Amino acid sequence: MTSEWKAEYFKFHSKSEHTFGGVRYDLEMQMFHEPDATENGYTAAIMGILFDTQRYDESVTAEQVEIIDTFFDNV
């Protein structure tokens, strides 16, 4: 059986709560997901996304930007 996972709520931290490679970022968005039934012992999943206003990566392609935009349009 596969459960349906739903985003239950979001949290934001101005200056990220977590670091990546020792770097604390400008903003962290945490998305909390819960299944409609416990699946393989899991009762929740959390995804964090870090945002930075200073380190723009110019190698990001237009196709990747479209994928990112689609993701946030559907959040």
PDB file of N, CA, C and O in Angstrom:
ATOM      1  N   MET A   1       0.843  -1.191   0.000  1.00  0.00           N
ATOM      2  CA  MET A   1       0.000   0.000   0.000  1.00  0.00           C
ATOM      3  C   MET A   1       0.881   1.245   0.000  1.00  0.00           C
ATOM      4  O   MET A   1       1.843   1.335   0.763  1.00  0.00           O
ATOM      5  N   THR A   2       0.555   2.173  -0.837  1.00  0.00           N
ATOM      6  CA  THR A   2       1.276   3.441  -0.884  1.00  0.00           C
ATOM      7  C   THR A   2       0.376   4.532  -0.329  1.00  0.00           C
ATOM      8  O   THR A   2      -0.760   4.711  -0.768  1.00  0.00           O
ATOM      9  N   SER A   3       0.906   5.254   0.644  1.00  0.00           N
ATOM     10  CA  SER A   3       0.147   6.331   1.264  1.00  0.00           C
ATOM     11  C   SER A   3       0.199   7.590   0.416  1.00  0.00           C
ATOM     12  O   SER A   3       1.123   7.786  -0.373  1.00  0.00           O
ATOM     13  N   GLU A   4      -0.780   8.418   0.586  1.00  0.00           N
ATOM     14  CA  GLU A   4      -0.800   9.756  -0.013  1.00  0.00           C
ATOM     15  C   GLU A   4      -0.136  10.692   0.991  1.00  0.00           C
ATOM     16  O   GLU A   4      -0.574  10.771   2.139  1.00  0.00           O
ATOM     17  N   TRP A   5       0.912  11.400   0.578  1.00  0.00           N
ATOM     18  CA  TRP A   5       1.613  12.339   1.457  1.00  0.00           C
ATOM     19  C   TRP A   5       1.130  13.753   1.158  1.00  0.00           C
ATOM     20  O   TRP A   5       1.017  14.147  -0.002  1.00  0.00           O
ATOM     21  N   LYS A   6       0.848  14.508   2.211  1.00  0.00           N
ATOM     22  CA  LYS A   6       0.353  15.878   2.058  1.00  0.00           C
ATOM     23  C   LYS A   6       1.268  16.848   2.798  1.00  0.00           C
ATOM     24  O   LYS A   6       1.735  16.560   3.900  1.00  0.00           O
ATOM     25  N   ALA A   7       1.514  17.991   2.183  1.00  0.00           N
ATOM     26  CA  ALA A   7       2.236  19.057   2.883  1.00  0.00           C
ATOM     27  C   ALA A   7       1.279  19.642   3.904  1.00  0.00           C
ATOM     28  O   ALA A   7       0.253  20.221   3.547  1.00  0.00           O
ATOM     29  N   GLU A   8       1.619  19.488   5.172  1.00  0.00           N
ATOM     30  CA  GLU A   8       0.742  19.953   6.251  1.00  0.00           C
ATOM     31  C   GLU A   8       1.001  21.416   6.627  1.00  0.00           C
ATOM     32  O   GLU A   8       0.064  22.181   6.857  1.00  0.00           O
ATOM     33  N   TYR A   9       2.276  21.793   6.686  1.00  0.00           N
ATOM     34  CA  TYR A   9       2.577  23.188   7.005  1.00  0.00           C
ATOM     35  C   TYR A   9       4.019  23.509   6.626  1.00  0.00           C
ATOM     36  O   TYR A   9       4.824  22.621   6.349  1.00  0.00           O
ATOM     37  N   PHE A  10       4.318  24.810   6.624  1.00  0.00           N
ATOM     38  CA  PHE A  10       5.626  25.332   6.275  1.00  0.00           C
ATOM     39  C   PHE A  10       6.157  26.126   7.453  1.00  0.00           C
ATOM     40  O   PHE A  10       5.389  26.690   8.232  1.00  0.00           O
ATOM     41  N   LYS A  11       7.469  26.168   7.579  1.00  0.00           N
ATOM     42  CA  LYS A  11       8.143  27.044   8.541  1.00  0.00           C
ATOM     43  C   LYS A  11       9.253  27.754   7.796  1.00  0.00           C
ATOM     44  O   LYS A  11       9.866  27.192   6.889  1.00  0.00           O
ATOM     45  N   PHE A  12       9.509  28.992   8.183  1.00  0.00           N
ATOM     46  CA  PHE A  12      10.589  29.768   7.577  1.00  0.00           C
ATOM     47  C   PHE A  12      11.525  30.248   8.671  1.00  0.00           C
ATOM     48  O   PHE A  12      11.089  30.607   9.765  1.00  0.00           O
ATOM     49  N   HIS A  13      12.807  30.250   8.368  1.00  0.00           N
ATOM     50  CA  HIS A  13      13.817  30.783   9.278  1.00  0.00           C
ATOM     51  C   HIS A  13      14.644  31.797   8.499  1.00  0.00           C
ATOM     52  O   HIS A  13      15.254  31.456   7.485  1.00  0.00           O
ATOM     53  N   SER A  14      14.665  33.044   8.969  1.00  0.00           N
ATOM     54  CA  SER A  14      15.502  34.062   8.356  1.00  0.00           C
ATOM     55  C   SER A  14      16.862  33.971   9.033  1.00  0.00           C
ATOM     56  O   SER A  14      16.974  34.202  10.237  1.00  0.00           O
ATOM     57  N   LYS A  15      17.856  33.649   8.294  1.00  0.00           N
ATOM     58  CA  LYS A  15      19.124  33.002   8.588  1.00  0.00           C
ATOM     59  C   LYS A  15      18.741  31.559   8.852  1.00  0.00           C
ATOM     60  O   LYS A  15      18.035  31.246   9.811  1.00  0.00           O
ATOM     61  N   SER A  16      19.213  30.707   7.998  1.00  0.00           N
ATOM     62  CA  SER A  16      18.801  29.301   8.033  1.00  0.00           C
ATOM     63  C   SER A  16      19.068  28.654   9.382  1.00  0.00           C
ATOM     64  O   SER A  16      20.044  28.970  10.061  1.00  0.00           O
ATOM     65  N   GLU A  17      18.183  27.746   9.751  1.00  0.00           N
ATOM     66  CA  GLU A  17      18.357  26.979  10.983  1.00  0.00           C
ATOM     67  C   GLU A  17      19.513  25.998  10.830  1.00  0.00           C
ATOM     68  O   GLU A  17      20.247  25.735  11.783  1.00  0.00           O
ATOM     69  N   HIS A  18      19.668  25.462   9.626  1.00  0.00           N
ATOM     70  CA  HIS A  18      20.710  24.481   9.349  1.00  0.00           C
ATOM     71  C   HIS A  18      21.798  25.085   8.466  1.00  0.00           C
ATOM     72  O   HIS A  18      21.597  26.128   7.844  1.00  0.00           O
ATOM     73  N   THR A  19      22.935  24.428   8.417  1.00  0.00           N
ATOM     74  CA  THR A  19      24.018  24.855   7.543  1.00  0.00           C
ATOM     75  C   THR A  19      24.298  23.757   6.527  1.00  0.00           C
ATOM     76  O   THR A  19      23.955  22.594   6.740  1.00  0.00           O
ATOM     77  N   PHE A  20      24.914  24.133   5.442  1.00  0.00           N
ATOM     78  CA  PHE A  20      25.344  23.185   4.417  1.00  0.00           C
ATOM     79  C   PHE A  20      26.786  23.548   4.094  1.00  0.00           C
ATOM     80  O   PHE A  20      27.068  24.658   3.644  1.00  0.00           O
ATOM     81  N   GLY A  21      27.686  22.620   4.322  1.00  0.00           N
ATOM     82  CA  GLY A  21      29.108  22.913   4.111  1.00  0.00           C
ATOM     83  C   GLY A  21      29.600  24.005   5.031  1.00  0.00           C
ATOM     84  O   GLY A  21      30.518  24.749   4.684  1.00  0.00           O
ATOM     85  N   GLY A  22      28.990  24.110   6.217  1.00  0.00           N
ATOM     86  CA  GLY A  22      29.388  25.125   7.186  1.00  0.00           C
ATOM     87  C   GLY A  22      28.839  26.508   6.907  1.00  0.00           C
ATOM     88  O   GLY A  22      29.176  27.457   7.615  1.00  0.00           O
ATOM     89  N   VAL A  23      27.996  26.643   5.886  1.00  0.00           N
ATOM     90  CA  VAL A  23      27.445  27.952   5.503  1.00  0.00           C
ATOM     91  C   VAL A  23      26.008  28.069   5.996  1.00  0.00           C
ATOM     92  O   VAL A  23      25.192  27.173   5.781  1.00  0.00           O
ATOM     93  N   ARG A  24      25.706  29.182   6.661  1.00  0.00           N
ATOM     94  CA  ARG A  24      24.335  29.496   7.068  1.00  0.00           C
ATOM     95  C   ARG A  24      23.759  30.427   6.001  1.00  0.00           C
ATOM     96  O   ARG A  24      24.353  31.460   5.692  1.00  0.00           O
ATOM     97  N   TYR A  25      22.616  30.067   5.443  1.00  0.00           N
ATOM     98  CA  TYR A  25      22.042  30.794   4.318  1.00  0.00           C
ATOM     99  C   TYR A  25      21.035  31.847   4.777  1.00  0.00           C
ATOM    100  O   TYR A  25      20.645  31.886   5.944  1.00  0.00           O
ATOM    101  N   ASP A  26      20.620  32.702   3.836  1.00  0.00           N
ATOM    102  CA  ASP A  26      19.741  33.832   4.151  1.00  0.00           C
ATOM    103  C   ASP A  26      18.365  33.395   4.649  1.00  0.00           C
ATOM    104  O   ASP A  26      17.788  34.031   5.531  1.00  0.00           O
ATOM    105  N   LEU A  27      17.847  32.316   4.085  1.00  0.00           N
ATOM    106  CA  LEU A  27      16.493  31.875   4.415  1.00  0.00           C
ATOM    107  C   LEU A  27      16.432  30.355   4.293  1.00  0.00           C
ATOM    108  O   LEU A  27      17.061  29.763   3.416  1.00  0.00           O
ATOM    109  N   GLU A  28      15.674  29.744   5.175  1.00  0.00           N
ATOM    110  CA  GLU A  28      15.400  28.311   5.073  1.00  0.00           C
ATOM    111  C   GLU A  28      13.897  28.094   5.143  1.00  0.00           C
ATOM    112  O   GLU A  28      13.226  28.573   6.057  1.00  0.00           O
ATOM    113  N   MET A  29      13.380  27.362   4.161  1.00  0.00           N
ATOM    114  CA  MET A  29      11.973  26.977   4.164  1.00  0.00           C
ATOM    115  C   MET A  29      11.908  25.494   4.490  1.00  0.00           C
ATOM    116  O   MET A  29      12.569  24.685   3.839  1.00  0.00           O
ATOM    117  N   GLN A  30      11.118  25.131   5.493  1.00  0.00           N
ATOM    118  CA  GLN A  30      10.918  23.729   5.855  1.00  0.00           C
ATOM    119  C   GLN A  30       9.476  23.355   5.557  1.00  0.00           C
ATOM    120  O   GLN A  30       8.541  24.038   5.974  1.00  0.00           O
ATOM    121  N   MET A  31       9.312  22.248   4.822  1.00  0.00           N
ATOM    122  CA  MET A  31       7.980  21.753   4.467  1.00  0.00           C
ATOM    123  C   MET A  31       7.756  20.433   5.212  1.00  0.00           C
ATOM    124  O   MET A  31       8.531  19.490   5.055  1.00  0.00           O
ATOM    125  N   PHE A  32       6.705  20.370   6.013  1.00  0.00           N
ATOM    126  CA  PHE A  32       6.379  19.186   6.804  1.00  0.00           C
ATOM    127  C   PHE A  32       5.282  18.398   6.097  1.00  0.00           C
ATOM    128  O   PHE A  32       4.207  18.927   5.818  1.00  0.00           O
ATOM    129  N   HIS A  33       5.561  17.139   5.812  1.00  0.00           N
ATOM    130  CA  HIS A  33       4.625  16.258   5.117  1.00  0.00           C
ATOM    131  C   HIS A  33       4.226  15.104   6.030  1.00  0.00           C
ATOM    132  O   HIS A  33       5.045  14.576   6.781  1.00  0.00           O
ATOM    133  N   GLU A  34       2.962  14.726   5.951  1.00  0.00           N
ATOM    134  CA  GLU A  34       2.465  13.577   6.714  1.00  0.00           C
ATOM    135  C   GLU A  34       1.672  12.673   5.779  1.00  0.00           C
ATOM    136  O   GLU A  34       0.939  13.160   4.918  1.00  0.00           O
ATOM    137  N   PRO A  35       1.817  11.339   5.947  1.00  0.00           N
ATOM    138  CA  PRO A  35       1.038  10.413   5.125  1.00  0.00           C
ATOM    139  C   PRO A  35      -0.361  10.258   5.686  1.00  0.00           C
ATOM    140  O   PRO A  35      -0.597  10.556   6.857  1.00  0.00           O
ATOM    141  N   ASP A  36      -1.304   9.789   4.855  1.00  0.00           N
ATOM    142  CA  ASP A  36      -2.652   9.550   5.365  1.00  0.00           C
ATOM    143  C   ASP A  36      -2.681   8.299   6.258  1.00  0.00           C
ATOM    144  O   ASP A  36      -3.636   8.088   7.004  1.00  0.00           O
ATOM    145  N   ALA A  37      -1.623   7.470   6.176  1.00  0.00           N
ATOM    146  CA  ALA A  37      -1.471   6.309   7.058  1.00  0.00           C
ATOM    147  C   ALA A  37       0.019   6.058   7.221  1.00  0.00           C
ATOM    148  O   ALA A  37       0.794   6.302   6.297  1.00  0.00           O
ATOM    149  N   THR A  38       0.425   5.571   8.390  1.00  0.00           N
ATOM    150  CA  THR A  38       1.830   5.268   8.611  1.00  0.00           C
ATOM    151  C   THR A  38       2.318   4.311   7.533  1.00  0.00           C
ATOM    152  O   THR A  38       1.684   3.293   7.256  1.00  0.00           O
ATOM    153  N   GLU A  39       3.448   4.650   6.930  1.00  0.00           N
ATOM    154  CA  GLU A  39       3.985   3.839   5.848  1.00  0.00           C
ATOM    155  C   GLU A  39       5.387   3.373   6.213  1.00  0.00           C
ATOM    156  O   GLU A  39       6.294   4.187   6.386  1.00  0.00           O
ATOM    157  N   ASN A  40       5.559   2.050   6.330  1.00  0.00           N
ATOM    158  CA  ASN A  40       6.858   1.464   6.685  1.00  0.00           C
ATOM    159  C   ASN A  40       7.440   2.086   7.949  1.00  0.00           C
ATOM    160  O   ASN A  40       8.655   2.253   8.061  1.00  0.00           O
ATOM    161  N   GLY A  41       6.579   2.427   8.896  1.00  0.00           N
ATOM    162  CA  GLY A  41       7.013   3.018  10.151  1.00  0.00           C
ATOM    163  C   GLY A  41       7.224   4.517  10.109  1.00  0.00           C
ATOM    164  O   GLY A  41       7.517   5.124  11.139  1.00  0.00           O
ATOM    165  N   TYR A  42       7.081   5.139   8.924  1.00  0.00           N
ATOM    166  CA  TYR A  42       7.279   6.584   8.804  1.00  0.00           C
ATOM    167  C   TYR A  42       5.970   7.317   9.079  1.00  0.00           C
ATOM    168  O   TYR A  42       4.913   6.945   8.569  1.00  0.00           O
ATOM    169  N   THR A  43       6.062   8.361   9.893  1.00  0.00           N
ATOM    170  CA  THR A  43       4.874   9.150  10.222  1.00  0.00           C
ATOM    171  C   THR A  43       4.967  10.587   9.730  1.00  0.00           C
ATOM    172  O   THR A  43       3.981  11.322   9.781  1.00  0.00           O
ATOM    173  N   ALA A  44       6.152  10.999   9.249  1.00  0.00           N
ATOM    174  CA  ALA A  44       6.329  12.365   8.758  1.00  0.00           C
ATOM    175  C   ALA A  44       7.611  12.443   7.936  1.00  0.00           C
ATOM    176  O   ALA A  44       8.510  11.613   8.072  1.00  0.00           O
ATOM    177  N   ALA A  45       7.670  13.449   7.091  1.00  0.00           N
ATOM    178  CA  ALA A  45       8.881  13.755   6.330  1.00  0.00           C
ATOM    179  C   ALA A  45       9.029  15.266   6.280  1.00  0.00           C
ATOM    180  O   ALA A  45       8.044  15.988   6.126  1.00  0.00           O
ATOM    181  N   ILE A  46      10.246  15.737   6.408  1.00  0.00           N
ATOM    182  CA  ILE A  46      10.516  17.174   6.378  1.00  0.00           C
ATOM    183  C   ILE A  46      11.540  17.438   5.289  1.00  0.00           C
ATOM    184  O   ILE A  46      12.562  16.757   5.201  1.00  0.00           O
ATOM    185  N   MET A  47      11.254  18.442   4.457  1.00  0.00           N
ATOM    186  CA  MET A  47      12.193  18.844   3.419  1.00  0.00           C
ATOM    187  C   MET A  47      12.569  20.296   3.660  1.00  0.00           C
ATOM    188  O   MET A  47      11.697  21.148   3.829  1.00  0.00           O
ATOM    189  N   GLY A  48      13.856  20.576   3.677  1.00  0.00           N
ATOM    190  CA  GLY A  48      14.329  21.942   3.849  1.00  0.00           C
ATOM    191  C   GLY A  48      14.940  22.467   2.560  1.00  0.00           C
ATOM    192  O   GLY A  48      15.660  21.749   1.866  1.00  0.00           O
ATOM    193  N   ILE A  49      14.652  23.712   2.247  1.00  0.00           N
ATOM    194  CA  ILE A  49      15.232  24.361   1.074  1.00  0.00           C
ATOM    195  C   ILE A  49      15.931  25.630   1.557  1.00  0.00           C
ATOM    196  O   ILE A  49      15.348  26.452   2.263  1.00  0.00           O
ATOM    197  N   LEU A  50      17.201  25.766   1.157  1.00  0.00           N
ATOM    198  CA  LEU A  50      18.001  26.918   1.561  1.00  0.00           C
ATOM    199  C   LEU A  50      18.032  27.944   0.428  1.00  0.00           C
ATOM    200  O   LEU A  50      18.150  27.586  -0.744  1.00  0.00           O
ATOM    201  N   PHE A  51      17.924  29.222   0.792  1.00  0.00           N
ATOM    202  CA  PHE A  51      17.936  30.311  -0.186  1.00  0.00           C
ATOM    203  C   PHE A  51      19.101  31.250   0.123  1.00  0.00           C
ATOM    204  O   PHE A  51      19.435  31.492   1.283  1.00  0.00           O
ATOM    205  N   ASP A  52      19.709  31.773  -0.944  1.00  0.00           N
ATOM    206  CA  ASP A  52      20.848  32.675  -0.795  1.00  0.00           C
ATOM    207  C   ASP A  52      20.712  33.809  -1.802  1.00  0.00           C
ATOM    208  O   ASP A  52      20.451  33.562  -2.980  1.00  0.00           O
ATOM    209  N   THR A  53      20.883  35.024  -1.360  1.00  0.00           N
ATOM    210  CA  THR A  53      20.769  36.172  -2.261  1.00  0.00           C
ATOM    211  C   THR A  53      22.114  36.624  -2.816  1.00  0.00           C
ATOM    212  O   THR A  53      22.157  37.499  -3.682  1.00  0.00           O
ATOM    213  N   GLN A  54      23.213  36.045  -2.335  1.00  0.00           N
ATOM    214  CA  GLN A  54      24.543  36.494  -2.753  1.00  0.00           C
ATOM    215  C   GLN A  54      25.254  35.556  -3.714  1.00  0.00           C
ATOM    216  O   GLN A  54      26.071  36.010  -4.515  1.00  0.00           O
ATOM    217  N   ARG A  55      24.968  34.261  -3.658  1.00  0.00           N
ATOM    218  CA  ARG A  55      25.728  33.285  -4.444  1.00  0.00           C
ATOM    219  C   ARG A  55      24.908  32.757  -5.619  1.00  0.00           C
ATOM    220  O   ARG A  55      24.549  31.580  -5.633  1.00  0.00           O
ATOM    221  N   TYR A  56      24.609  33.589  -6.587  1.00  0.00           N
ATOM    222  CA  TYR A  56      23.846  33.164  -7.764  1.00  0.00           C
ATOM    223  C   TYR A  56      24.711  32.258  -8.626  1.00  0.00           C
ATOM    224  O   TYR A  56      25.869  32.573  -8.900  1.00  0.00           O
ATOM    225  N   ASP A  57      24.153  31.141  -9.049  1.00  0.00           N
ATOM    226  CA  ASP A  57      24.874  30.172  -9.875  1.00  0.00           C
ATOM    227  C   ASP A  57      24.485  30.382 -11.342  1.00  0.00           C
ATOM    228  O   ASP A  57      23.393  29.992 -11.756  1.00  0.00           O
ATOM    229  N   GLU A  58      25.355  30.983 -12.110  1.00  0.00           N
ATOM    230  CA  GLU A  58      25.059  31.309 -13.509  1.00  0.00           C
ATOM    231  C   GLU A  58      24.990  30.079 -14.405  1.00  0.00           C
ATOM    232  O   GLU A  58      24.583  30.188 -15.562  1.00  0.00           O
ATOM    233  N   SER A  59      25.381  28.904 -13.894  1.00  0.00           N
ATOM    234  CA  SER A  59      25.335  27.690 -14.715  1.00  0.00           C
ATOM    235  C   SER A  59      23.937  27.069 -14.756  1.00  0.00           C
ATOM    236  O   SER A  59      23.712  26.110 -15.495  1.00  0.00           O
ATOM    237  N   VAL A  60      22.999  27.602 -13.974  1.00  0.00           N
ATOM    238  CA  VAL A  60      21.629  27.083 -13.983  1.00  0.00           C
ATOM    239  C   VAL A  60      21.011  27.372 -15.349  1.00  0.00           C
ATOM    240  O   VAL A  60      20.996  28.514 -15.809  1.00  0.00           O
ATOM    241  N   THR A  61      20.504  26.324 -15.985  1.00  0.00           N
ATOM    242  CA  THR A  61      19.944  26.471 -17.333  1.00  0.00           C
ATOM    243  C   THR A  61      18.495  26.956 -17.285  1.00  0.00           C
ATOM    244  O   THR A  61      17.848  26.908 -16.238  1.00  0.00           O
ATOM    245  N   ALA A  62      18.002  27.417 -18.417  1.00  0.00           N
ATOM    246  CA  ALA A  62      16.601  27.852 -18.512  1.00  0.00           C
ATOM    247  C   ALA A  62      15.663  26.684 -18.187  1.00  0.00           C
ATOM    248  O   ALA A  62      14.624  26.884 -17.558  1.00  0.00           O
ATOM    249  N   GLU A  63      16.019  25.479 -18.607  1.00  0.00           N
ATOM    250  CA  GLU A  63      15.201  24.300 -18.309  1.00  0.00           C
ATOM    251  C   GLU A  63      15.148  24.026 -16.811  1.00  0.00           C
ATOM    252  O   GLU A  63      14.097  23.661 -16.284  1.00  0.00           O
ATOM    253  N   GLN A  64      16.278  24.200 -16.119  1.00  0.00           N
ATOM    254  CA  GLN A  64      16.301  24.008 -14.671  1.00  0.00           C
ATOM    255  C   GLN A  64      15.472  25.077 -13.959  1.00  0.00           C
ATOM    256  O   GLN A  64      14.776  24.784 -12.986  1.00  0.00           O
ATOM    257  N   VAL A  65      15.548  26.309 -14.444  1.00  0.00           N
ATOM    258  CA  VAL A  65      14.729  27.389 -13.873  1.00  0.00           C
ATOM    259  C   VAL A  65      13.249  27.049 -14.031  1.00  0.00           C
ATOM    260  O   VAL A  65      12.459  27.289 -13.118  1.00  0.00           O
ATOM    261  N   GLU A  66      12.871  26.499 -15.170  1.00  0.00           N
ATOM    262  CA  GLU A  66      11.475  26.110 -15.406  1.00  0.00           C
ATOM    263  C   GLU A  66      11.037  25.025 -14.431  1.00  0.00           C
ATOM    264  O   GLU A  66       9.916  25.069 -13.924  1.00  0.00           O
ATOM    265  N   ILE A  67      11.902  24.055 -14.161  1.00  0.00           N
ATOM    266  CA  ILE A  67      11.589  22.998 -13.190  1.00  0.00           C
ATOM    267  C   ILE A  67      11.412  23.602 -11.798  1.00  0.00           C
ATOM    268  O   ILE A  67      10.470  23.255 -11.086  1.00  0.00           O
ATOM    269  N   ILE A  68      12.302  24.489 -11.414  1.00  0.00           N
ATOM    270  CA  ILE A  68      12.204  25.148 -10.101  1.00  0.00           C
ATOM    271  C   ILE A  68      10.919  25.954 -10.013  1.00  0.00           C
ATOM    272  O   ILE A  68      10.209  25.873  -9.011  1.00  0.00           O
ATOM    273  N   ASP A  69      10.607  26.731 -11.045  1.00  0.00           N
ATOM    274  CA  ASP A  69       9.381  27.533 -11.057  1.00  0.00           C
ATOM    275  C   ASP A  69       8.142  26.650 -10.945  1.00  0.00           C
ATOM    276  O   ASP A  69       7.206  26.975 -10.215  1.00  0.00           O
ATOM    277  N   THR A  70       8.139  25.530 -11.671  1.00  0.00           N
ATOM    278  CA  THR A  70       7.005  24.600 -11.610  1.00  0.00           C
ATOM    279  C   THR A  70       6.851  24.041 -10.203  1.00  0.00           C
ATOM    280  O   THR A  70       5.737  23.940  -9.688  1.00  0.00           O
ATOM    281  N   PHE A  71       7.965  23.678  -9.582  1.00  0.00           N
ATOM    282  CA  PHE A  71       7.898  23.174  -8.203  1.00  0.00           C
ATOM    283  C   PHE A  71       7.239  24.188  -7.284  1.00  0.00           C
ATOM    284  O   PHE A  71       6.312  23.846  -6.549  1.00  0.00           O
ATOM    285  N   PHE A  72       7.710  25.445  -7.317  1.00  0.00           N
ATOM    286  CA  PHE A  72       7.147  26.445  -6.401  1.00  0.00           C
ATOM    287  C   PHE A  72       5.719  26.839  -6.783  1.00  0.00           C
ATOM    288  O   PHE A  72       4.934  27.209  -5.910  1.00  0.00           O
ATOM    289  N   ASP A  73       5.372  26.770  -8.052  1.00  0.00           N
ATOM    290  CA  ASP A  73       3.984  27.025  -8.449  1.00  0.00           C
ATOM    291  C   ASP A  73       3.052  25.970  -7.859  1.00  0.00           C
ATOM    292  O   ASP A  73       1.886  26.255  -7.586  1.00  0.00           O
ATOM    293  N   ASN A  74       3.559  24.754  -7.661  1.00  0.00           N
ATOM    294  CA  ASN A  74       2.728  23.662  -7.148  1.00  0.00           C
ATOM    295  C   ASN A  74       2.785  23.496  -5.641  1.00  0.00           C
ATOM    296  O   ASN A  74       2.018  22.716  -5.077  1.00  0.00           O
ATOM    297  N   VAL A  75       3.683  24.220  -4.979  1.00  0.00           N
ATOM    298  CA  VAL A  75       3.739  24.152  -3.526  1.00  0.00           C
ATOM    299  C   VAL A  75       2.522  24.856  -2.990  1.00  0.00           C
ATOM    300  O   VAL A  75       2.339  24.934  -1.776  1.00  0.00           O
TER     301      VAL A  75
END
